[in-house]
């Protein structure tokens, strides 16, 4: 057997990490390492809402129920939680 070195995740660059986790530039959501869990959740939900056509779609992509999404929007005080596509409607 050959000699192997262990590489820690912290030693990998963003592109290598993206390939490990299957994220592309379009899929990645940057969350600062010093963020609290609530801040990270707020950023993640806000980004899903911005990308989704409806709140139902945002909830589905987050893996939560629609009622849970509404509760989180209210509890985390996410401003302007209207998806982009819905705000374009008259």
C-alpha positions in Angstrom: 0.0 0.0 0.0 1.1 3.5 -0.8 1.6 6.4 1.6 -1.4 8.8 1.8 -1.7 12.2 3.3 -4.9 13.5 4.9 -6.2 16.7 3.5 -8.4 18.8 5.8 -11.4 20.6 4.4 -10.0 23.9 5.6 -7.0 23.4 3.3 -9.2 23.2 0.2 -10.1 26.3 -1.8 -13.7 27.4 -2.6 -13.6 25.6 -6.0 -12.4 22.4 -4.6 -15.0 22.5 -1.8 -17.7 23.3 -4.4 -16.7 20.2 -6.4 -16.7 18.1 -3.2 -20.2 19.2 -2.3 -21.6 19.5 -5.9 -22.2 23.3 -5.7 -21.5 25.5 -8.7 -21.2 29.3 -8.6 -24.9 29.5 -9.2 -25.7 27.0 -6.5 -23.4 28.4 -3.8 -24.7 30.8 -1.1 -21.9 32.6 0.8 -22.5 32.6 4.5 -19.8 34.3 6.7 -18.2 31.8 9.1 -18.9 34.0 12.1 -22.6 34.1 11.4 -25.0 32.9 14.1 -27.3 30.1 13.2 -30.2 32.5 13.0 -28.2 34.8 10.6 -27.2 31.9 8.4 -30.8 30.7 8.3 -32.1 34.2 7.5 -29.6 34.5 4.6 -30.4 31.0 3.3 -34.2 31.6 3.4 -33.9 35.1 1.8 -31.8 33.7 -1.0 -34.2 30.8 -1.7 -37.1 33.3 -1.7 -35.3 35.5 -4.2 -34.5 32.6 -6.5 -38.0 30.9 -6.3 -41.0 31.9 -8.3 -43.3 31.3 -5.3 -43.1 30.8 -1.6 -44.3 27.2 -2.1 -41.3 26.6 -4.4 -39.0 28.2 -1.9 -40.3 26.0 0.9 -39.9 22.9 -1.3 -36.3 23.7 -2.2 -35.6 24.3 1.5 -37.1 21.0 2.4 -39.7 22.6 4.8 -43.4 23.0 4.8 -45.1 26.2 3.6 -46.5 27.0 7.1 -42.9 26.5 8.5 -41.6 28.9 5.9 -44.1 31.6 6.9 -43.3 31.0 10.6 -39.6 31.4 9.9 -40.1 34.6 7.7 -42.0 36.1 10.6 -39.8 34.9 13.4 -36.5 35.8 11.6 -38.0 39.1 10.5 -37.0 38.6 6.8 -37.8 41.8 5.0 -39.5 41.9 1.6 -40.2 38.2 1.6 -42.1 38.4 -1.7 -40.5 36.3 -4.4 -39.2 38.3 -7.4 -41.5 36.6 -9.9 -44.6 37.4 -7.8 -43.7 41.0 -7.3 -43.5 41.4 -11.1 -47.2 40.4 -11.4 -49.8 43.1 -11.4 
